Amino acid sequence: MEQFISTPNSILIQGTTMSDLESMLSHLLDKKLANISTLKVEENPKDRLYKRKAAAEKLQISLVTLDNWTKLGVINARKIGSRVYYTDSDINNALRKVSKG
């Protein structure tokens, strides 16, 4: 590789072969991807729990329909003790399933 001049805002490349350019780009991408992969991503940082009645109201369906959807697997439910709860992501996923079919 001959020479290249680099500043924070630009790179001037002279007499560089395609393989040299690919190598430089690969190196830069590896550095950027390494920074990204170390970040911890939370899937649902503020996923509220909804009781059956609140979930049914949010979905605009009856409690009977909500029970049927739960039994059929259209919506995922969470049991805590004897109580049943639904999260925002459960409700959104159910809406996606119902709107597709």
Legacy VTK file of the C-alpha trace (Angstrom):
# vtk DataFile Version 3.0
C-alpha trace
ASCII
DATASET POLYDATA
POINTS 101 float
0.000 0.000 0.000
1.348 3.378 -0.899
0.104 6.239 1.257
-3.086 7.783 2.438
-3.796 10.937 4.392
-6.462 10.675 7.064
-8.204 13.377 9.067
-11.276 13.028 11.293
-13.500 14.229 8.441
-11.854 12.866 5.311
-9.483 10.366 3.780
-7.382 11.082 0.701
-6.301 7.878 -1.007
-3.619 7.882 -3.678
-2.268 4.887 -5.539
-4.299 2.411 -3.519
-5.289 -0.933 -4.959
-8.796 -2.340 -4.627
-7.621 -4.965 -2.125
-5.959 -2.261 0.007
-9.180 -0.249 0.001
-11.205 -3.338 0.948
-8.764 -4.050 3.762
-9.098 -0.513 5.141
-12.883 -0.596 4.950
-12.973 -4.017 6.578
-10.804 -2.781 9.422
-13.007 0.272 9.982
-16.195 -1.802 9.899
-14.753 -4.313 12.359
-13.982 -1.492 14.806
-17.494 -0.030 14.481
-19.225 -3.411 14.809
-17.142 -4.279 17.868
-18.471 -1.154 19.591
-22.053 -2.008 18.675
-21.873 -5.633 19.807
-20.798 -4.613 23.325
-24.000 -2.624 23.901
-26.686 -4.367 25.923
-30.089 -4.077 24.290
-33.230 -4.401 26.368
-36.100 -5.822 24.343
-38.940 -4.229 26.299
-37.509 -1.858 28.886
-40.901 -0.609 30.139
-43.296 -3.465 29.390
-46.309 -2.896 31.659
-48.498 -5.677 32.962
-52.205 -5.400 32.144
-54.981 -7.256 33.931
-57.471 -9.117 31.740
-60.024 -6.295 31.667
-57.440 -3.622 30.762
-55.935 -5.835 28.045
-59.387 -6.530 26.570
-60.165 -2.795 26.544
-56.848 -2.014 24.877
-57.562 -4.674 22.226
-61.209 -3.525 21.986
-62.510 -7.069 22.466
-64.617 -8.817 25.109
-63.189 -10.837 28.002
-64.594 -13.999 26.403
-62.724 -13.262 23.161
-59.554 -12.522 25.134
-59.865 -15.901 26.894
-60.415 -17.651 23.555
-57.411 -15.896 21.987
-55.295 -16.931 24.976
-56.366 -20.579 24.658
-55.739 -20.544 20.892
-52.295 -18.951 21.303
-53.187 -15.728 19.503
-52.021 -13.791 22.566
-49.474 -14.793 25.170
-50.545 -14.569 28.846
-48.452 -14.446 32.000
-49.703 -16.103 35.157
-48.627 -14.748 38.509
-50.232 -16.847 41.180
-53.845 -17.259 40.121
-53.934 -13.975 38.190
-53.454 -13.580 34.438
-51.583 -10.605 32.970
-50.684 -9.367 29.494
-47.789 -7.099 28.473
-47.627 -4.361 25.837
-45.598 -6.660 23.593
-48.149 -9.472 24.044
-50.942 -7.116 22.979
-48.969 -5.706 20.016
-48.011 -9.194 18.804
-51.663 -10.306 19.012
-52.736 -7.279 16.976
-50.143 -8.165 14.313
-51.332 -11.783 14.186
-55.005 -10.796 13.873
-54.363 -8.113 11.234
-52.416 -10.598 9.039
-55.046 -13.306 9.019
LINES 1 102
101 0 1 2 3 4 5 6 7 8 9 10 11 12 13 14 15 16 17 18 19 20 21 22 23 24 25 26 27 28 29 30 31 32 33 34 35 36 37 38 39 40 41 42 43 44 45 46 47 48 49 50 51 52 53 54 55 56 57 58 59 60 61 62 63 64 65 66 67 68 69 70 71 72 73 74 75 76 77 78 79 80 81 82 83 84 85 86 87 88 89 90 91 92 93 94 95 96 97 98 99 100
